[in-house]
Amino acid sequence: MSSFFEASYNNLIHRPNGRDWWHCMPLPNGNRIAGAHADCFVQLKLWENLDLLTFDLAGKRVLDVGANDGFFTIAALLAGAGKVTAINTADRPSYPENLLFACKQWNVAPEVVVDDFQAHPFESSYEVIFFLGVLYHLENIFAAAKLLHKLLNDRGRLYLETQMSLIDSPLPIYEAASDTYPTVAKQYKEHLHLTGRSNFLFPNEAAVHNLASSYDFTCERLMGVYTHHYPSRGVFRLTKLMK
């Protein structure tokens, strides 16, 4: 377990299974798989920013939405989660191949689902949901928040990471992604039909708090090394209110 969360590596390995990787994935031999980001520790920084060191995952049921290469799926299992479900659409061509490759290296076995979480018939609820880098790829943020509330147990935790609007306002604002106007990020209109490959709406902090309140979550913004290094990104912990 400890070697997965080690903030160093021996060698950087490129495409060990013949596939490109998005996550920079640690390997048990001390090497790391090269990801798409120049910062080889970006996923580790986000994991630490989630403040999970003070929250016992032991035995918890975890859902990783938009699991991609599986860094956070594997991290949760190595941190003691009882069951982890990874779900991603088939629009990501290396999913689930990369995830399964990494799981084999670490000898862990999550439940792996290839589907859109918005349409998947989930058969259980969860104590923890990871929703990292997903929100702004969705056409209907509000339906997603309602579904995530339904999928969580009472007092369950939703960890949300998102690109933020940089518009400073006390009012809740969603900045529309655009290929025409200079918004915080492009829309990539040619990918609108691909779940998770295009951008739609970027919230400011007030919008995230308002979204949480609208669907009966408490909301805390989490600050740390990740958000310090990437100030255009926001990390939030939403807790489902008791009925």
C-alpha positions as CSV (number, residue, x, y, z in Angstrom):
1,M,0.0,0.0,0.0
2,S,2.6,2.5,1.1
3,S,4.6,2.2,-2.2
4,F,1.5,3.3,-4.2
5,F,1.4,6.6,-2.3
6,E,5.2,7.2,-2.5
7,A,6.1,10.7,-3.6
8,S,9.0,9.5,-5.7
9,Y,9.8,6.9,-8.4
10,N,12.7,5.1,-10.0
11,N,11.9,5.2,-13.7
12,L,9.1,6.7,-15.8
13,I,7.7,4.0,-18.1
14,H,5.9,4.9,-21.3
15,R,3.0,2.8,-22.7
16,P,3.8,-0.5,-20.9
17,N,0.8,-2.1,-22.4
18,G,0.9,-0.4,-25.8
19,R,-1.7,2.2,-24.7
20,D,-1.5,5.9,-23.9
21,W,-2.2,6.8,-20.3
22,W,-4.0,9.7,-18.7
23,H,-3.1,8.9,-15.1
24,C,0.5,8.7,-13.9
25,M,0.2,5.3,-12.3
26,P,2.6,4.0,-9.6
27,L,3.8,0.5,-10.0
28,P,4.8,-1.9,-7.2
29,N,8.5,-2.0,-8.4
30,G,8.9,1.7,-7.7
31,N,8.5,2.8,-11.4
32,R,5.6,5.0,-12.6
33,I,3.7,4.9,-15.9
34,A,3.9,8.2,-17.7
35,G,0.5,10.0,-17.9
36,A,-0.8,12.8,-20.0
37,H,0.1,15.5,-17.4
38,A,3.7,16.9,-17.2
39,D,3.3,16.7,-13.4
40,C,3.9,13.0,-12.5
41,F,2.3,13.5,-9.1
42,V,-0.9,15.4,-10.1
43,Q,-3.1,12.4,-9.1
44,L,-1.3,11.9,-5.9
45,K,-1.6,15.6,-5.0
46,L,-5.3,15.4,-5.6
47,W,-5.7,12.2,-3.5
48,E,-3.9,14.0,-0.6
49,N,-6.1,17.1,-1.2
50,L,-9.2,15.0,-0.8
51,D,-8.3,14.8,2.9
52,L,-8.9,11.0,3.0
53,L,-6.0,10.6,5.4
54,T,-8.4,11.7,8.2
55,F,-11.3,9.5,6.9
56,D,-11.3,5.8,7.4
57,L,-12.2,4.0,4.1
58,A,-12.0,0.6,5.7
59,G,-14.9,-1.5,4.6
60,K,-16.6,1.3,2.7
61,R,-18.4,0.9,-0.6
62,V,-16.8,3.4,-3.1
63,L,-18.0,4.5,-6.5
64,D,-15.4,6.0,-8.8
65,V,-17.3,7.9,-11.6
66,G,-15.1,8.6,-14.6
67,A,-12.5,6.2,-13.4
68,N,-10.4,6.4,-16.5
69,D,-7.0,4.6,-15.9
70,G,-8.0,3.8,-12.3
71,F,-5.6,5.7,-10.0
72,F,-8.4,6.6,-7.5
73,T,-10.0,3.2,-7.8
74,I,-6.8,1.4,-6.9
75,A,-5.9,4.0,-4.2
76,A,-9.3,3.4,-2.5
77,L,-8.8,-0.4,-2.5
78,L,-5.3,-0.1,-1.1
79,A,-6.6,2.3,1.6
80,G,-8.9,-0.5,2.7
81,A,-12.2,0.1,1.0
82,G,-14.4,-3.0,1.1
83,K,-15.7,-2.7,-2.5
84,V,-14.9,-0.2,-5.2
85,T,-16.9,0.1,-8.4
86,A,-15.1,1.9,-11.3
87,I,-17.4,3.2,-14.1
88,N,-16.4,5.0,-17.3
89,T,-17.9,5.4,-20.7
90,A,-16.5,3.5,-23.7
91,D,-15.6,6.9,-25.2
92,R,-12.3,6.6,-23.5
93,P,-10.5,4.1,-25.8
94,S,-8.0,2.9,-23.2
95,Y,-10.8,2.0,-20.6
96,P,-11.0,-0.5,-19.1
97,E,-7.8,-2.0,-20.5
98,N,-5.4,0.4,-18.6
99,L,-7.4,0.0,-15.4
100,L,-7.3,-3.8,-15.6
101,F,-3.5,-3.7,-16.4
102,A,-2.9,-1.5,-13.3
103,C,-5.1,-3.6,-11.1
104,K,-3.2,-6.8,-12.1
105,Q,0.1,-5.1,-11.1
106,W,-1.3,-4.2,-7.6
107,N,-3.3,-7.4,-7.2
108,V,-6.6,-5.7,-6.6
109,A,-10.0,-6.5,-8.1
110,P,-12.6,-3.7,-8.3
111,E,-15.9,-4.0,-10.0
112,V,-15.4,-2.6,-13.5
113,V,-18.3,-1.2,-15.4
114,V,-18.3,0.3,-19.0
115,D,-21.3,2.5,-19.1
116,D,-22.6,6.1,-18.6
117,F,-23.2,6.5,-14.9
118,Q,-26.3,8.6,-15.7
119,A,-28.0,5.6,-17.3
120,H,-26.5,2.7,-15.5
121,P,-28.9,0.6,-13.3
122,F,-26.9,0.6,-10.1
123,E,-28.0,-2.2,-7.7
124,S,-26.4,-0.7,-4.5
125,S,-25.7,2.5,-2.8
126,Y,-22.3,3.8,-1.6
127,E,-20.7,5.4,1.4
128,V,-18.2,7.4,-0.8
129,I,-18.4,8.6,-4.4
130,F,-15.5,10.1,-6.4
131,F,-16.6,12.6,-9.0
132,L,-13.3,13.9,-10.1
133,G,-13.0,15.9,-13.3
134,V,-16.5,15.0,-14.4
135,L,-18.9,17.8,-13.6
136,Y,-18.0,20.2,-16.4
137,H,-18.2,17.4,-19.0
138,L,-21.9,17.0,-18.4
139,E,-24.8,18.6,-20.3
140,N,-27.1,18.3,-17.3
141,I,-25.3,19.0,-14.1
142,F,-28.5,19.2,-12.0
143,A,-29.8,15.8,-13.0
144,A,-26.4,14.4,-12.2
145,A,-26.4,16.0,-8.7
146,K,-29.9,14.5,-8.0
147,L,-28.7,11.0,-9.1
148,L,-25.5,11.2,-7.0
149,H,-27.6,12.1,-4.0
150,K,-29.7,9.0,-4.7
151,L,-26.7,6.8,-5.0
152,L,-25.2,7.8,-1.6
153,N,-26.2,6.5,1.8
154,D,-27.2,9.0,4.5
155,R,-24.1,10.9,5.6
156,G,-22.3,9.5,2.6
157,R,-19.5,11.6,1.1
158,L,-19.2,12.9,-2.5
159,Y,-15.7,14.1,-3.4
160,L,-16.1,16.6,-6.3
161,E,-13.2,18.0,-8.3
162,T,-13.8,20.4,-11.2
163,Q,-12.5,23.1,-13.4
164,M,-13.8,26.4,-12.0
165,S,-15.0,29.6,-13.5
166,L,-12.5,32.3,-12.6
167,I,-15.3,34.9,-12.5
168,D,-15.3,36.4,-9.0
169,S,-18.8,36.9,-7.9
170,P,-20.8,36.2,-4.7
171,L,-23.6,35.0,-6.9
172,P,-23.7,31.4,-8.3
173,I,-22.5,31.5,-11.9
174,Y,-21.9,28.8,-14.5
175,E,-19.6,29.9,-17.2
176,A,-20.4,28.3,-20.5
177,A,-17.5,26.7,-22.4
178,S,-17.1,28.1,-25.8
179,D,-15.0,27.6,-29.0
180,T,-16.0,31.2,-30.0
181,Y,-15.6,33.3,-26.8
182,P,-12.5,33.4,-24.5
183,T,-14.0,31.3,-21.6
184,V,-11.9,29.5,-19.0
185,A,-11.7,26.5,-21.3
186,K,-12.8,25.5,-24.8
187,Q,-16.0,23.6,-25.6
188,Y,-14.6,21.2,-28.2
189,K,-17.8,21.2,-30.1
190,E,-16.8,18.3,-32.3
191,H,-16.9,16.1,-29.2
192,L,-20.3,17.1,-27.9
193,H,-21.6,13.6,-28.6
194,L,-18.9,11.9,-26.6
195,T,-19.5,11.7,-22.8
196,G,-16.5,13.2,-20.9
197,R,-14.7,14.5,-24.0
198,S,-16.3,17.9,-24.3
199,N,-16.9,20.8,-21.9
200,F,-20.2,22.4,-21.0
201,L,-20.4,24.5,-17.8
202,F,-17.8,25.7,-15.3
203,P,-19.1,26.7,-11.8
204,N,-17.7,29.4,-9.5
205,E,-17.5,28.5,-5.8
206,A,-21.0,30.0,-5.0
207,A,-22.5,27.8,-7.8
208,V,-21.0,24.6,-6.2
209,H,-22.3,25.5,-2.8
210,N,-25.7,26.4,-4.3
211,L,-25.8,23.1,-6.2
212,A,-25.0,21.2,-3.0
213,S,-27.7,23.0,-1.1
214,S,-30.3,22.4,-3.8
215,Y,-29.9,18.6,-3.6
216,D,-29.5,18.3,0.2
217,F,-25.7,18.2,0.7
218,T,-23.5,20.1,3.0
219,C,-20.5,21.5,1.2
220,E,-16.9,22.2,2.2
221,R,-14.2,23.4,-0.1
222,L,-10.9,21.5,0.4
223,M,-7.6,23.4,0.0
224,G,-4.2,21.7,-0.3
225,V,-1.2,21.2,-2.4
226,Y,-3.3,20.3,-5.4
227,T,-5.4,23.4,-5.4
228,H,-2.4,25.5,-4.6
229,H,-0.6,24.2,-7.7
230,Y,-3.7,24.3,-9.8
231,P,-5.7,27.3,-8.7
232,S,-8.3,27.0,-11.6
233,R,-9.4,23.7,-10.1
234,G,-11.7,23.3,-7.1
235,V,-12.0,20.4,-4.7
236,F,-15.2,19.9,-2.6
237,R,-16.5,17.5,0.0
238,L,-20.3,17.1,-0.1
239,T,-22.0,15.2,2.6
240,K,-25.5,13.8,2.1
241,L,-27.9,15.2,4.8
242,M,-29.9,12.8,6.9
243,K,-33.6,12.3,5.9
